[in-house]
Amino acid sequence: MTTATRPGTVPRHANAARTEPFATAEEAWFWTMAALVARRDGARIVAGKGLVTRPCEPDDVVKCLDRLYRQRRIELQHARILRIWGERGHPPDPRHPGESGDWRLWREAMARLEWPLRVKGIVDGPALPAEAMSAVLPFPDRR
């Protein structure tokens, strides 16, 4: 009997050397939301069955977000914006006047979510520069 089938043990996930971490927290979030939407629609999520083996489950990313919320590092508005735009499959566009406020909350949430995901090995791309977290948006030309 293997350790994965003994009572009281947890099945092993794919070897960490064979997994492919995400390049950014944003990529991890969109993957997580796609999996959660699929689960909500009745799909059965099975580890290691996708085209790419990831170093986590969708719930691991959600737990990181939940921890940030409980530590008061993000607010409910951040989580709401992440859910809305995560379901849409793309981030808000700061150039669109109706989305600039959402974009600010999105960037703040992504900046705060990135570090816990890096610590867990879920994200392993280049770190976002500080300039990427804030941007100067031009005023629209009102002529």
C-alpha positions in Angstrom: 0.0 0.0 0.0 1.4 3.4 -1.0 1.4 6.4 1.3 -1.1 8.1 -0.9 -3.7 5.4 -0.3 -3.2 4.9 3.5 -6.1 6.1 5.6 -5.3 9.5 7.2 -2.8 10.6 4.5 -3.1 13.3 1.9 -2.5 12.4 -1.8 0.7 13.8 -3.1 0.6 16.5 -5.7 2.9 16.6 -8.7 6.6 16.9 -8.0 7.6 20.5 -7.6 10.3 20.2 -10.2 7.7 19.3 -12.8 5.3 22.2 -12.0 5.2 25.5 -13.8 4.7 28.5 -11.5 2.9 31.6 -12.8 4.8 34.5 -14.1 2.6 37.1 -12.3 0.0 37.3 -9.6 -2.4 38.5 -12.2 -1.9 35.3 -14.3 -2.4 33.2 -11.1 -5.6 35.2 -10.3 -7.1 34.7 -13.8 -6.3 31.0 -13.7 -7.9 30.7 -10.2 -11.0 32.6 -11.3 -11.4 30.4 -14.4 -11.2 27.3 -12.3 -13.7 28.7 -9.7 -16.2 29.6 -12.5 -15.8 26.2 -14.0 -16.3 24.6 -10.6 -19.4 26.7 -10.0 -20.7 25.6 -13.4 -20.3 21.9 -12.5 -16.9 21.0 -13.6 -14.8 18.6 -11.5 -11.4 20.0 -10.8 -8.7 17.3 -10.7 -5.1 18.1 -9.8 -2.5 17.3 -12.5 -5.0 16.9 -15.3 -4.5 20.2 -17.1 -2.2 21.0 -20.0 0.3 22.6 -17.5 0.8 21.3 -14.0 0.7 24.2 -11.5 2.3 24.3 -8.1 -1.0 25.0 -6.3 -4.8 24.5 -6.3 -7.2 27.4 -7.0 -8.1 27.4 -3.3 -4.5 28.1 -2.4 -4.6 31.4 -4.2 -8.0 32.2 -2.5 -6.5 31.4 0.9 -3.7 33.9 0.3 -6.3 36.5 -0.6 -8.4 35.6 2.5 -5.3 36.0 4.7 -4.6 39.4 3.3 -8.2 40.4 4.1 -8.1 39.1 7.6 -4.8 41.0 8.1 -6.5 44.1 6.8 -4.0 44.4 4.0 -6.9 44.5 1.5 -10.5 45.6 1.9 -13.7 44.1 0.7 -13.7 46.5 -2.3 -10.4 45.0 -3.5 -11.8 41.5 -3.3 -15.0 42.6 -5.1 -13.0 44.1 -8.0 -10.8 41.0 -8.2 -13.9 38.8 -8.5 -15.7 41.0 -11.1 -12.7 41.5 -13.4 -11.4 37.9 -12.7 -14.7 36.6 -14.1 -14.4 38.9 -17.1 -11.0 37.5 -17.8 -9.1 40.7 -18.2 -8.0 43.6 -15.9 -9.8 47.0 -15.9 -8.4 49.5 -18.4 -7.1 52.7 -16.7 -7.7 54.7 -19.9 -11.4 54.1 -19.7 -13.0 56.7 -17.3 -15.4 54.2 -15.9 -12.7 51.7 -15.1 -9.9 53.9 -13.6 -11.1 53.5 -10.0 -11.4 49.7 -10.5 -7.9 49.7 -12.0 -6.4 51.4 -8.9 -8.0 48.9 -6.6 -6.9 46.0 -9.0 -3.3 47.2 -8.9 -3.3 47.6 -5.1 -4.7 44.1 -4.7 -2.3 42.5 -7.2 0.7 44.3 -5.5 -0.3 42.9 -2.1 -1.2 39.4 -3.4 2.1 39.0 -5.3 4.4 38.6 -2.3 2.4 35.7 -0.5 2.2 33.9 -3.8 5.9 34.3 -4.4 6.7 32.9 -0.9 4.6 29.8 -1.6 6.2 29.3 -5.0 3.0 30.0 -6.9 4.5 33.0 -8.7 8.1 32.9 -10.0 8.4 35.5 -12.7 10.2 38.9 -12.5 9.0 41.1 -9.7 6.8 44.0 -10.6 8.8 47.3 -10.4 7.4 50.0 -8.1 6.5 52.2 -11.1 4.1 49.5 -12.3 2.0 49.8 -9.1 1.2 53.4 -9.7 0.8 55.3 -12.9 0.2 58.9 -14.0 -2.9 58.9 -16.2 -3.3 61.7 -18.7 -6.4 63.8 -18.6 -8.7 63.3 -21.6 -8.5 66.1 -24.2 -11.8 68.0 -23.9 -11.6 70.2 -26.9 
